């Protein structure tokens, strides 16, 4: 079974294909990532979206290709900057993980 990092990369790729204006995808993490029921979480920065704050959208798993549920949060560039500053907080217990897109050089 693919691990959550592999699924996160697969989802980031798929979301970029559907929405090419996404210019950054960051994995969101909690302390419970090793739990099967903990969703794969992505923060997608999309300059073409409307500002709406941190609004997680949940999706169920779809075995065998997607063995974990997932959550996507889409933000504008400004909202992303505010998240980095701490003035637009992520949900309790969530933190920024590694950048999935653009891939590291």
Secondary structure as the mmCIF struct_conf table of DSSP 4:
data_model
#
loop_
_struct_conf.conf_type_id
_struct_conf.id
_struct_conf.beg_label_comp_id
_struct_conf.beg_label_asym_id
_struct_conf.beg_label_seq_id
_struct_conf.end_label_comp_id
_struct_conf.end_label_asym_id
_struct_conf.end_label_seq_id
HELX_RH_AL_P HELX_RH_AL_P1 UNK A 4 UNK A 18
TURN_TY1_P TURN_TY1_P1 UNK A 20 UNK A 21
STRN STRN1 UNK A 22 UNK A 29
TURN_TY1_P TURN_TY1_P2 UNK A 31 UNK A 34
BEND BEND1 UNK A 35 UNK A 35
TURN_TY1_P TURN_TY1_P3 UNK A 36 UNK A 37
BEND BEND2 UNK A 38 UNK A 38
HELX_LH_PP_P HELX_LH_PP_P1 UNK A 39 UNK A 39
STRN STRN2 UNK A 40 UNK A 46
TURN_TY1_P TURN_TY1_P4 UNK A 47 UNK A 48
BEND BEND3 UNK A 49 UNK A 49
HELX_LH_PP_P HELX_LH_PP_P2 UNK A 50 UNK A 51
BEND BEND4 UNK A 54 UNK A 54
STRN STRN3 UNK A 57 UNK A 59
STRN STRN4 UNK A 62 UNK A 62
TURN_TY1_P TURN_TY1_P5 UNK A 63 UNK A 65
STRN STRN5 UNK A 66 UNK A 66
BEND BEND5 UNK A 68 UNK A 68
STRN STRN6 UNK A 70 UNK A 75
HELX_RH_AL_P HELX_RH_AL_P2 UNK A 77 UNK A 85
TURN_TY1_P TURN_TY1_P6 UNK A 86 UNK A 86
BEND BEND6 UNK A 87 UNK A 88
HELX_LH_PP_P HELX_LH_PP_P3 UNK A 89 UNK A 90
BEND BEND7 UNK A 91 UNK A 91
TURN_TY1_P TURN_TY1_P7 UNK A 92 UNK A 93
STRN STRN7 UNK A 95 UNK A 101
BEND BEND8 UNK A 102 UNK A 102
HELX_LH_PP_P HELX_LH_PP_P4 UNK A 103 UNK A 104
#
